[in-house]
Amino acid sequence: MNVNSDLFPCVRADIEELREGVVLLPGYCSTPELYKIVKRVLKFAPFRYMRTPGGRQMSVAITNCGSVGWLSDKNGYRYSEFDPLSQLAWPDMPPEFFELAKNAAAVAGYPDFEPDCCLVNCYSTEARLSAHQDKDELCFNHPIVSVSMGLSAIFKLYGTKRGGTALDIRLDDGDVLVFGGAARLAFHGVARVLARGPDGHQGLEFLPEQRINLTFRRAL
């Protein structure tokens, strides 16, 4: 399979297998052009701070694109075809997003992945994401593909039961993390966003104080 999409070619195809089912592709993609595509999505579905079913406002700003989008509110966690802010369908997933996720999954050993949802998260340096499982999807046979942009973050990956010792994974700009198979239902979260990048400088010019994460899923 040709892993270089004509729409969005990868930069590197290094592979680090961190655990069974967990693959890191460091520096896999170039993010300045990718960020331009994110901004197109935001014109139709801007970031918003959702609330947990218990009423707590999340510290991570969220939006979606694709056939469905992920939601959290007093009615629970779920996928919906419609953006509750606009009452319209979520923006279509840009073909560059689809190709990037599909190709990264193939490199990581998941050749049949075709995402139908992209959850777009925006982190400030104060934002955190507590440990959780991605289990609102209809089928767990498909991996999760996570693309990091901007500031670096410490991603914690646990086992399939809550608690225990986490594997700490530093995710830098352009890194792609893929987890599926035995690790598909692993608990995971973001412990912190680093104020400076791997070279000692602050974030990239187009994302000086933020981290954006694209999480691709097969929801339906």
ChimeraX commands (.cxc) that place a marker at each C-alpha (Angstrom):
marker #1 position 0.00,0.00,0.00 radius 0.5
marker #1 position 1.20,3.48,-0.82 radius 0.5
marker #1 position 1.15,5.28,2.54 radius 0.5
marker #1 position 1.79,8.71,1.02 radius 0.5
marker #1 position -1.54,10.33,0.19 radius 0.5
marker #1 position -1.57,12.60,-2.85 radius 0.5
marker #1 position -3.71,14.98,-0.80 radius 0.5
marker #1 position -1.61,15.03,2.35 radius 0.5
marker #1 position 1.74,13.25,2.13 radius 0.5
marker #1 position 3.39,12.05,5.29 radius 0.5
marker #1 position 6.73,13.48,6.33 radius 0.5
marker #1 position 8.18,10.37,7.97 radius 0.5
marker #1 position 7.15,6.76,8.35 radius 0.5
marker #1 position 9.11,5.83,11.49 radius 0.5
marker #1 position 7.33,3.25,13.60 radius 0.5
marker #1 position 7.65,2.75,17.36 radius 0.5
marker #1 position 5.59,-0.12,18.80 radius 0.5
marker #1 position 5.11,0.95,22.41 radius 0.5
marker #1 position 2.86,-1.87,23.55 radius 0.5
marker #1 position 0.73,-4.54,21.93 radius 0.5
marker #1 position -1.71,-2.64,19.71 radius 0.5
marker #1 position -0.07,0.76,20.37 radius 0.5
marker #1 position 2.07,2.38,17.67 radius 0.5
marker #1 position 3.67,5.83,17.64 radius 0.5
marker #1 position 4.54,7.46,14.31 radius 0.5
marker #1 position 6.84,10.32,15.36 radius 0.5
marker #1 position 6.82,13.36,13.11 radius 0.5
marker #1 position 4.51,11.57,10.69 radius 0.5
marker #1 position 2.78,14.62,9.25 radius 0.5
marker #1 position 3.39,18.28,8.49 radius 0.5
marker #1 position 0.99,20.42,10.49 radius 0.5
marker #1 position 1.00,24.01,9.06 radius 0.5
marker #1 position -1.10,22.96,6.06 radius 0.5
marker #1 position -3.15,20.69,8.28 radius 0.5
marker #1 position -3.95,23.63,10.55 radius 0.5
marker #1 position -5.35,25.55,7.58 radius 0.5
marker #1 position -7.81,22.71,7.07 radius 0.5
marker #1 position -8.74,22.77,10.76 radius 0.5
marker #1 position -9.59,26.46,10.43 radius 0.5
marker #1 position -11.96,25.64,7.56 radius 0.5
marker #1 position -13.79,23.19,9.80 radius 0.5
marker #1 position -14.01,25.77,12.59 radius 0.5
marker #1 position -15.86,28.23,10.32 radius 0.5
marker #1 position -18.81,25.84,10.31 radius 0.5
marker #1 position -18.44,24.22,13.73 radius 0.5
marker #1 position -16.48,26.39,16.20 radius 0.5
marker #1 position -14.85,25.11,19.36 radius 0.5
marker #1 position -17.05,24.90,22.43 radius 0.5
marker #1 position -16.67,23.71,26.03 radius 0.5
marker #1 position -18.96,20.76,26.61 radius 0.5
marker #1 position -20.16,19.58,30.01 radius 0.5
marker #1 position -19.96,16.14,31.51 radius 0.5
marker #1 position -23.23,14.37,32.41 radius 0.5
marker #1 position -22.53,15.47,35.99 radius 0.5
marker #1 position -22.48,19.14,34.93 radius 0.5
marker #1 position -18.74,19.85,35.05 radius 0.5
marker #1 position -17.39,21.99,32.23 radius 0.5
marker #1 position -14.54,20.31,30.39 radius 0.5
marker #1 position -11.24,22.18,30.22 radius 0.5
marker #1 position -10.69,21.04,26.63 radius 0.5
marker #1 position -12.55,22.86,23.83 radius 0.5
marker #1 position -14.14,20.48,21.32 radius 0.5
marker #1 position -15.71,20.31,17.89 radius 0.5
marker #1 position -16.24,17.61,15.25 radius 0.5
marker #1 position -16.38,16.86,11.57 radius 0.5
marker #1 position -17.57,13.79,9.72 radius 0.5
marker #1 position -20.80,11.83,9.40 radius 0.5
marker #1 position -21.34,12.12,13.15 radius 0.5
marker #1 position -19.84,14.08,16.02 radius 0.5
marker #1 position -19.17,13.19,19.64 radius 0.5
marker #1 position -21.18,15.00,22.31 radius 0.5
marker #1 position -21.27,15.26,26.09 radius 0.5
marker #1 position -24.02,16.93,28.11 radius 0.5
marker #1 position -26.54,16.17,30.85 radius 0.5
marker #1 position -27.98,13.43,28.66 radius 0.5
marker #1 position -24.70,11.54,28.54 radius 0.5
marker #1 position -21.92,10.72,26.07 radius 0.5
marker #1 position -22.97,9.88,22.53 radius 0.5
marker #1 position -22.61,10.50,18.81 radius 0.5
marker #1 position -25.01,12.69,16.87 radius 0.5
marker #1 position -25.43,13.60,13.21 radius 0.5
marker #1 position -26.17,17.21,14.17 radius 0.5
marker #1 position -24.25,20.01,15.85 radius 0.5
marker #1 position -26.40,21.18,18.79 radius 0.5
marker #1 position -25.14,24.77,18.35 radius 0.5
marker #1 position -26.24,25.18,14.74 radius 0.5
marker #1 position -28.81,22.36,14.50 radius 0.5
marker #1 position -27.09,21.50,11.21 radius 0.5
marker #1 position -25.09,18.46,10.18 radius 0.5
marker #1 position -21.46,18.51,11.24 radius 0.5
marker #1 position -19.04,19.63,8.51 radius 0.5
marker #1 position -17.93,16.88,6.17 radius 0.5
marker #1 position -14.62,15.31,7.03 radius 0.5
marker #1 position -12.05,16.93,4.72 radius 0.5
marker #1 position -10.54,14.35,2.34 radius 0.5
marker #1 position -7.07,15.26,3.62 radius 0.5
marker #1 position -8.14,14.24,7.13 radius 0.5
marker #1 position -9.59,10.95,5.91 radius 0.5
marker #1 position -6.49,10.06,3.91 radius 0.5
marker #1 position -4.14,11.02,6.73 radius 0.5
marker #1 position -5.98,8.84,9.26 radius 0.5
marker #1 position -6.42,5.92,6.88 radius 0.5
marker #1 position -2.78,5.92,5.82 radius 0.5
marker #1 position -1.43,6.31,9.36 radius 0.5
marker #1 position -3.60,3.40,10.51 radius 0.5
marker #1 position -2.28,1.27,7.64 radius 0.5
marker #1 position 1.33,2.04,8.56 radius 0.5
marker #1 position 0.53,1.04,12.15 radius 0.5
marker #1 position -0.92,-2.29,11.05 radius 0.5
marker #1 position -4.62,-1.48,10.65 radius 0.5
marker #1 position -5.16,-1.47,6.87 radius 0.5
marker #1 position -8.96,-1.43,6.85 radius 0.5
marker #1 position -9.60,1.69,8.92 radius 0.5
marker #1 position -12.02,4.21,7.41 radius 0.5
marker #1 position -12.97,6.89,9.95 radius 0.5
marker #1 position -16.42,8.47,9.95 radius 0.5
marker #1 position -15.77,10.96,12.79 radius 0.5
marker #1 position -12.96,13.35,13.66 radius 0.5
marker #1 position -13.09,14.82,17.15 radius 0.5
marker #1 position -11.05,18.05,17.21 radius 0.5
marker #1 position -9.75,19.01,20.66 radius 0.5
marker #1 position -8.06,22.28,21.61 radius 0.5
marker #1 position -5.91,22.39,24.75 radius 0.5
marker #1 position -4.50,25.40,26.54 radius 0.5
marker #1 position -1.52,24.82,28.82 radius 0.5
marker #1 position -3.99,24.54,31.73 radius 0.5
marker #1 position -6.23,21.93,30.11 radius 0.5
marker #1 position -6.31,18.30,31.19 radius 0.5
marker #1 position -8.16,15.21,30.03 radius 0.5
marker #1 position -8.88,12.67,32.74 radius 0.5
marker #1 position -8.41,8.96,32.10 radius 0.5
marker #1 position -11.29,7.42,30.16 radius 0.5
marker #1 position -12.14,4.76,27.60 radius 0.5
marker #1 position -13.39,5.48,24.08 radius 0.5
marker #1 position -16.40,3.18,24.19 radius 0.5
marker #1 position -19.29,5.11,22.64 radius 0.5
marker #1 position -18.64,3.53,19.24 radius 0.5
marker #1 position -20.75,0.67,17.89 radius 0.5
marker #1 position -17.76,-1.60,17.22 radius 0.5
marker #1 position -14.33,-1.78,18.86 radius 0.5
marker #1 position -12.62,-3.58,15.99 radius 0.5
marker #1 position -11.34,-0.30,14.57 radius 0.5
marker #1 position -8.38,1.62,16.02 radius 0.5
marker #1 position -8.20,5.16,17.35 radius 0.5
marker #1 position -5.89,7.47,15.36 radius 0.5
marker #1 position -4.67,10.56,17.22 radius 0.5
marker #1 position -2.80,13.41,15.49 radius 0.5
marker #1 position -0.97,16.04,17.58 radius 0.5
marker #1 position -0.45,19.65,16.53 radius 0.5
marker #1 position 1.21,22.59,18.29 radius 0.5
marker #1 position 2.45,22.29,21.86 radius 0.5
marker #1 position 3.65,18.96,23.18 radius 0.5
marker #1 position 1.67,16.93,25.70 radius 0.5
marker #1 position 2.15,14.04,28.10 radius 0.5
marker #1 position -0.32,11.34,27.13 radius 0.5
marker #1 position -1.02,8.63,29.71 radius 0.5
marker #1 position -2.00,5.17,28.55 radius 0.5
marker #1 position -3.25,2.65,31.11 radius 0.5
marker #1 position -4.64,-0.86,30.79 radius 0.5
marker #1 position -8.22,-1.89,30.14 radius 0.5
marker #1 position -9.06,-1.55,33.84 radius 0.5
marker #1 position -9.15,1.78,35.66 radius 0.5
marker #1 position -6.07,2.62,37.68 radius 0.5
marker #1 position -2.64,1.10,37.72 radius 0.5
marker #1 position 0.60,2.41,36.30 radius 0.5
marker #1 position 0.42,4.43,33.10 radius 0.5
marker #1 position 2.72,4.42,30.12 radius 0.5
marker #1 position 3.72,8.07,29.66 radius 0.5
marker #1 position 4.01,9.05,26.00 radius 0.5
marker #1 position 5.28,12.46,24.95 radius 0.5
marker #1 position 3.42,13.63,21.87 radius 0.5
marker #1 position 5.03,16.41,19.85 radius 0.5
marker #1 position 3.81,18.39,16.86 radius 0.5
marker #1 position 3.24,16.09,13.90 radius 0.5
marker #1 position 3.21,12.86,15.93 radius 0.5
marker #1 position 0.50,10.30,15.28 radius 0.5
marker #1 position -0.49,7.73,17.90 radius 0.5
marker #1 position -2.54,4.70,16.86 radius 0.5
marker #1 position -4.03,2.23,19.32 radius 0.5
marker #1 position -6.34,-0.68,18.66 radius 0.5
marker #1 position -6.61,-4.43,19.06 radius 0.5
marker #1 position -5.70,-5.42,22.62 radius 0.5
marker #1 position -5.29,-1.74,23.52 radius 0.5
marker #1 position -8.49,-0.44,21.91 radius 0.5
marker #1 position -10.31,-0.07,25.24 radius 0.5
marker #1 position -7.30,1.07,27.24 radius 0.5
marker #1 position -7.92,3.96,29.61 radius 0.5
marker #1 position -6.05,7.07,28.49 radius 0.5
marker #1 position -5.83,10.79,29.11 radius 0.5
marker #1 position -3.68,13.91,28.85 radius 0.5
marker #1 position -1.82,14.73,32.05 radius 0.5
marker #1 position -0.46,18.07,30.94 radius 0.5
marker #1 position 0.37,20.28,27.99 radius 0.5
marker #1 position 3.95,21.51,27.92 radius 0.5
marker #1 position 4.55,25.24,27.60 radius 0.5
marker #1 position 7.62,24.63,25.46 radius 0.5
marker #1 position 8.30,22.33,22.57 radius 0.5
marker #1 position 11.04,19.70,22.16 radius 0.5
marker #1 position 13.53,22.33,20.95 radius 0.5
marker #1 position 13.07,24.46,24.05 radius 0.5
marker #1 position 10.99,27.07,22.30 radius 0.5
marker #1 position 7.32,27.82,22.66 radius 0.5
marker #1 position 4.79,26.32,20.29 radius 0.5
marker #1 position 4.73,26.82,16.57 radius 0.5
marker #1 position 4.02,30.22,15.06 radius 0.5
marker #1 position 0.51,29.19,14.06 radius 0.5
marker #1 position -0.20,27.59,17.48 radius 0.5
marker #1 position 2.02,29.45,19.98 radius 0.5
marker #1 position 0.08,28.58,23.14 radius 0.5
marker #1 position -2.18,25.71,22.21 radius 0.5
marker #1 position -2.26,22.04,21.36 radius 0.5
marker #1 position -4.78,20.73,18.86 radius 0.5
marker #1 position -5.52,17.04,18.68 radius 0.5
marker #1 position -7.39,15.28,15.89 radius 0.5
marker #1 position -8.91,12.02,17.08 radius 0.5
marker #1 position -10.22,9.81,14.29 radius 0.5
marker #1 position -12.75,7.10,15.05 radius 0.5
marker #1 position -15.13,4.70,13.37 radius 0.5
marker #1 position -18.27,5.46,15.34 radius 0.5
marker #1 position -20.98,3.67,13.36 radius 0.5
marker link #1:1,2 radius 0.2
marker link #1:2,3 radius 0.2
marker link #1:3,4 radius 0.2
marker link #1:4,5 radius 0.2
marker link #1:5,6 radius 0.2
marker link #1:6,7 radius 0.2
marker link #1:7,8 radius 0.2
marker link #1:8,9 radius 0.2
marker link #1:9,10 radius 0.2
marker link #1:10,11 radius 0.2
marker link #1:11,12 radius 0.2
marker link #1:12,13 radius 0.2
marker link #1:13,14 radius 0.2
marker link #1:14,15 radius 0.2
marker link #1:15,16 radius 0.2
marker link #1:16,17 radius 0.2
marker link #1:17,18 radius 0.2
marker link #1:18,19 radius 0.2
marker link #1:19,20 radius 0.2
marker link #1:20,21 radius 0.2
marker link #1:21,22 radius 0.2
marker link #1:22,23 radius 0.2
marker link #1:23,24 radius 0.2
marker link #1:24,25 radius 0.2
marker link #1:25,26 radius 0.2
marker link #1:26,27 radius 0.2
marker link #1:27,28 radius 0.2
marker link #1:28,29 radius 0.2
marker link #1:29,30 radius 0.2
marker link #1:30,31 radius 0.2
marker link #1:31,32 radius 0.2
marker link #1:32,33 radius 0.2
marker link #1:33,34 radius 0.2
marker link #1:34,35 radius 0.2
marker link #1:35,36 radius 0.2
marker link #1:36,37 radius 0.2
marker link #1:37,38 radius 0.2
marker link #1:38,39 radius 0.2
marker link #1:39,40 radius 0.2
marker link #1:40,41 radius 0.2
marker link #1:41,42 radius 0.2
marker link #1:42,43 radius 0.2
marker link #1:43,44 radius 0.2
marker link #1:44,45 radius 0.2
marker link #1:45,46 radius 0.2
marker link #1:46,47 radius 0.2
marker link #1:47,48 radius 0.2
marker link #1:48,49 radius 0.2
marker link #1:49,50 radius 0.2
marker link #1:50,51 radius 0.2
marker link #1:51,52 radius 0.2
marker link #1:52,53 radius 0.2
marker link #1:53,54 radius 0.2
marker link #1:54,55 radius 0.2
marker link #1:55,56 radius 0.2
marker link #1:56,57 radius 0.2
marker link #1:57,58 radius 0.2
marker link #1:58,59 radius 0.2
marker link #1:59,60 radius 0.2
marker link #1:60,61 radius 0.2
marker link #1:61,62 radius 0.2
marker link #1:62,63 radius 0.2
marker link #1:63,64 radius 0.2
marker link #1:64,65 radius 0.2
marker link #1:65,66 radius 0.2
marker link #1:66,67 radius 0.2
marker link #1:67,68 radius 0.2
marker link #1:68,69 radius 0.2
marker link #1:69,70 radius 0.2
marker link #1:70,71 radius 0.2
marker link #1:71,72 radius 0.2
marker link #1:72,73 radius 0.2
marker link #1:73,74 radius 0.2
marker link #1:74,75 radius 0.2
marker link #1:75,76 radius 0.2
marker link #1:76,77 radius 0.2
marker link #1:77,78 radius 0.2
marker link #1:78,79 radius 0.2
marker link #1:79,80 radius 0.2
marker link #1:80,81 radius 0.2
marker link #1:81,82 radius 0.2
marker link #1:82,83 radius 0.2
marker link #1:83,84 radius 0.2
marker link #1:84,85 radius 0.2
marker link #1:85,86 radius 0.2
marker link #1:86,87 radius 0.2
marker link #1:87,88 radius 0.2
marker link #1:88,89 radius 0.2
marker link #1:89,90 radius 0.2
marker link #1:90,91 radius 0.2
marker link #1:91,92 radius 0.2
marker link #1:92,93 radius 0.2
marker link #1:93,94 radius 0.2
marker link #1:94,95 radius 0.2
marker link #1:95,96 radius 0.2
marker link #1:96,97 radius 0.2
marker link #1:97,98 radius 0.2
marker link #1:98,99 radius 0.2
marker link #1:99,100 radius 0.2
marker link #1:100,101 radius 0.2
marker link #1:101,102 radius 0.2
marker link #1:102,103 radius 0.2
marker link #1:103,104 radius 0.2
marker link #1:104,105 radius 0.2
marker link #1:105,106 radius 0.2
marker link #1:106,107 radius 0.2
marker link #1:107,108 radius 0.2
marker link #1:108,109 radius 0.2
marker link #1:109,110 radius 0.2
marker link #1:110,111 radius 0.2
marker link #1:111,112 radius 0.2
marker link #1:112,113 radius 0.2
marker link #1:113,114 radius 0.2
marker link #1:114,115 radius 0.2
marker link #1:115,116 radius 0.2
marker link #1:116,117 radius 0.2
marker link #1:117,118 radius 0.2
marker link #1:118,119 radius 0.2
marker link #1:119,120 radius 0.2
marker link #1:120,121 radius 0.2
marker link #1:121,122 radius 0.2
marker link #1:122,123 radius 0.2
marker link #1:123,124 radius 0.2
marker link #1:124,125 radius 0.2
marker link #1:125,126 radius 0.2
marker link #1:126,127 radius 0.2
marker link #1:127,128 radius 0.2
marker link #1:128,129 radius 0.2
marker link #1:129,130 radius 0.2
marker link #1:130,131 radius 0.2
marker link #1:131,132 radius 0.2
marker link #1:132,133 radius 0.2
marker link #1:133,134 radius 0.2
marker link #1:134,135 radius 0.2
marker link #1:135,136 radius 0.2
marker link #1:136,137 radius 0.2
marker link #1:137,138 radius 0.2
marker link #1:138,139 radius 0.2
marker link #1:139,140 radius 0.2
marker link #1:140,141 radius 0.2
marker link #1:141,142 radius 0.2
marker link #1:142,143 radius 0.2
marker link #1:143,144 radius 0.2
marker link #1:144,145 radius 0.2
marker link #1:145,146 radius 0.2
marker link #1:146,147 radius 0.2
marker link #1:147,148 radius 0.2
marker link #1:148,149 radius 0.2
marker link #1:149,150 radius 0.2
marker link #1:150,151 radius 0.2
marker link #1:151,152 radius 0.2
marker link #1:152,153 radius 0.2
marker link #1:153,154 radius 0.2
marker link #1:154,155 radius 0.2
marker link #1:155,156 radius 0.2
marker link #1:156,157 radius 0.2
marker link #1:157,158 radius 0.2
marker link #1:158,159 radius 0.2
marker link #1:159,160 radius 0.2
marker link #1:160,161 radius 0.2
marker link #1:161,162 radius 0.2
marker link #1:162,163 radius 0.2
marker link #1:163,164 radius 0.2
marker link #1:164,165 radius 0.2
marker link #1:165,166 radius 0.2
marker link #1:166,167 radius 0.2
marker link #1:167,168 radius 0.2
marker link #1:168,169 radius 0.2
marker link #1:169,170 radius 0.2
marker link #1:170,171 radius 0.2
marker link #1:171,172 radius 0.2
marker link #1:172,173 radius 0.2
marker link #1:173,174 radius 0.2
marker link #1:174,175 radius 0.2
marker link #1:175,176 radius 0.2
marker link #1:176,177 radius 0.2
marker link #1:177,178 radius 0.2
marker link #1:178,179 radius 0.2
marker link #1:179,180 radius 0.2
marker link #1:180,181 radius 0.2
marker link #1:181,182 radius 0.2
marker link #1:182,183 radius 0.2
marker link #1:183,184 radius 0.2
marker link #1:184,185 radius 0.2
marker link #1:185,186 radius 0.2
marker link #1:186,187 radius 0.2
marker link #1:187,188 radius 0.2
marker link #1:188,189 radius 0.2
marker link #1:189,190 radius 0.2
marker link #1:190,191 radius 0.2
marker link #1:191,192 radius 0.2
marker link #1:192,193 radius 0.2
marker link #1:193,194 radius 0.2
marker link #1:194,195 radius 0.2
marker link #1:195,196 radius 0.2
marker link #1:196,197 radius 0.2
marker link #1:197,198 radius 0.2
marker link #1:198,199 radius 0.2
marker link #1:199,200 radius 0.2
marker link #1:200,201 radius 0.2
marker link #1:201,202 radius 0.2
marker link #1:202,203 radius 0.2
marker link #1:203,204 radius 0.2
marker link #1:204,205 radius 0.2
marker link #1:205,206 radius 0.2
marker link #1:206,207 radius 0.2
marker link #1:207,208 radius 0.2
marker link #1:208,209 radius 0.2
marker link #1:209,210 radius 0.2
marker link #1:210,211 radius 0.2
marker link #1:211,212 radius 0.2
marker link #1:212,213 radius 0.2
marker link #1:213,214 radius 0.2
marker link #1:214,215 radius 0.2
marker link #1:215,216 radius 0.2
marker link #1:216,217 radius 0.2
marker link #1:217,218 radius 0.2
marker link #1:218,219 radius 0.2
marker link #1:219,220 radius 0.2
view
